[in-house]
Amino acid sequence: LKVLDEPYLSGIRDINQQVLVLQDKTLIAVPEDGMVHPITLTTTPCRDESLAKDKGKAIYLGIADHTLCLCCAESGGKPVLKLEEKNIMELYHAPKAEKSFVFYQNANGNTSTFESGTYPDWFISSSRENGKPIKMTKDVGKDNVNFYLSPRN
């Protein structure tokens, strides 16, 4: 297994072809109209061997050109998606996983889902409405949990 020097870069859009933009440390799904600046997602594998193998590929998710990583933490008694100041390569090089930053990626055809490493059955999702924040859901039937990734490097 080769060691990464830098994270993988991907474009990301939801099943409704909305792109993700960064607004005050919140990811928002909006239609791509040429005026918005979609984020580039950074990903690295999580190298902690103790993580569940049957859940999918354990990865870290970050935002290119920012020291922000996605994490799932509890707020008001339920898991919420947060952006924390964190260097994705520090997470990658750490021998032990920082669980709140781990997501299990499951590819299904040309889309992927991202399940929280800390909260089983909670997935990153986007709303069917434009301009709504990306969040965690366990209502997989109602919310969009499938995302298209397009490699950029």
Secondary structure, DSSP 8 states (H G I E B T S, - for coil): ----SS-EEEEEEETTSEEEEEETTEEEEEE--SSS---EEEEEE---TTS-STT-EEEEEEETTTTEEEEEEEETTEEEEEEEE--HHHHHH-SS--GGGEEEEEEETTEEEEEESSSTT-EEEB-SSTTEE-EEES-TTTSB--EEEEE--
